[in-house]
């Protein structure tokens, strides 16, 4: 009786060990910028706020030298609005990438390069640098928290500062606010084994 139990326990242990070894490794976090676009106007109740995800295509971080550079392809930005039909989401996506807003064909890349990073306290930084968006370069400053493995920050910017006219419909009764909220998470690349 004891040997049957022992064999069962050993067999169960072997199965669990084999399943654990075959389980796929967790996918590493992907660096991205999340852009929150808000509505305004008299009939804004009939419109949607938008959430856009911009996966980071390139990032170089130098924690010792206090330097950073981040870029992403405009065409890779995705409207991820919850609660919107696929058809509406596709229309919003097309408008966003088209000539009225980002003009992805003319301006294929968005890039930020730091000019100064100051550590304000443990794991807190003040970052200043240049954002190159839609053919316009502007200086931005914002707060960042984190470690060399993961940085998180947020900032705001106005579309009009970069030559983008916010979308307006029905004589301005429904429009997109000029100011956008940006949140970003930058993860260190996981070294290949």
Steps between C-alpha positions, in 0.01 A plus 500: 500500500784736595687434176188581289465834680871572462483415128194723460673792674814451290294479180305816589826680584649393166192621308498837680874543448468419129209747463697770681798448274284512184306813606589799283697775665307814588513760226713796605325832548500716192595865515219727383349845516127521573331816376167615644299724267195675644191650341341840550226716352126544544413153370805321637270257681442337161872455432770276646820557690783311334786285623796450268784254559841575347745210537856623543709393201836611636630608838846566635542566868819592680421508873860590594537775239140614558405493130198357321362476149169344397337467158204331339353464154189713448337219297527265801275717717167326570164634612385264777178675603292267714128492429532616138398290201773358277372720216520819710843402634627448144368843398664667800826315422491612138434863596776495763765368257372703205602848381254682730679389817833311514562461125690173553624488140666841521613466864575128554680531835449672834814544711590633845862569600598619845721804544506485881393247762520599865448255785270679746487219759536122515340359183358842400626703205427825319548444125538781246545439131377555148193333351505478121138456387326586174805687368519725807752486784402622847659476841311302765565448870332235711538281809608135481517231767670164486810288483721396207261207443181712470428872474153654519401857432228729374474836330260714301541672168292709264446376146501856367857548632603239242301637208208259544153652488271304739210334318176699517157390373161663460628859519697423817211348694706178522877527506818348634670695778832655403675365811595130507606296804792262444608217727801286427660183625851421383637156585862395476558235236541151639839362397493194273639181650 
